[in-house]
Amino acid sequence: METSYRQKLRSAKEAAELIKSGNRVVLANLCGEPRLLPDSLMDRASDLHGVRLFQLRPLGPFIQRCSEPGMEEHVKWATTFTGGVGQINRLIKDGRADFYPIPLSKIPWLFRSGTFRPDVFMGTVSPPDNQGYCSLGVSVDYAHTAVETAKTVIVEVNENMPRTGGDSLVHVSDIDYFVESDEPIYELPPAEKTGLEEKLAENVAGLVDDGATIQIGWGAVSESIPPFLKEKKGPGDAQ
């Protein structure tokens, strides 16, 4: 296993050179976004034509380069999500990006159906364990389907990526190329909140019963809700 891993090691520059004109590339979402590979791809964007890059919410600085005038001829953004990043909204409004109006749950269908069947997946994983399994870590969402469907899987191996279990595990044999990185993984910045979001959050919290199990999303309203739940009784306390 160690020999196989070492044979697949590449620099970020070498890995980016594997992407060809016309490729459909899926980039891991949010905190699973690799630090080095997107910038290396953009470094050679002028040599490429018709590459389509799918992701939901970018965190890295490469998005600034994706937004440069005329870049869509080389690397064109594709997404199902328009929240949180003004550059993406402008690209879509100007017809310089592709938008698929489907929910998160339908993205595996998007990859498997052939509508956006990926040629390349780029993501971040934890180092392999003794059995040769890496973990997709804190941002699995559509990444596991992308690994299953992409022709070429390129990942940054980063010891800062936490290991998570279940469907996050990917074996070394299912990964084509590794790029080693020790950069901090991305963290989702907190949303800017105003009095309006806090008032909405207070109203929402009033609808939550004691003992309820809830999921908190991200965004100004969602992130304003937890402080208003502190007086609620948890599942073990509610009678």
C-alpha angles and dihedrals in degrees: 000000000000090000092051091049093050092048090056096051117119137165116253089252093052091047093050090053088065090071112093135196112281094025122142107223126193116202120201114254133249114328091006091065109119117240101217110029100064092052091047090051092051090048089067098033092114089062092055134073130195099005111156118206119200125199138127110219117011119204102177129085093249089088089073089061092046087059096055115120112273094009090119088073088062107026117010123193120234125185148149093215132072104175129111104007118080095195091062093049090052092048091052093044091051093048091246096118136045119243124197110197096213134116125255091258091063097055093092087056089051090056098040098043094061095244088111103001103169123238091189135022121198120190148131127265139176118253114279118268126225091282092051098254122141122194126228084216123197100356112051101138104119095351096093092054090048090054090051095049106033119100091217126030118199120178139176110231107217126175088206091068109097118232115244125183137226118041092358093083121104124178122232089240090063093055120080102194137015129204115192117224136168096187118130111264116246120270122208107245116234115258121251108252130203132186089268094060091046092051091050090048091051090053092048092049089055088064093056115098125216110270094023121146110224140180119219115208127194129266134079098291097042093046091050093058104074097069089057092054097059093100093051120105116242125232091271094048103045115098 
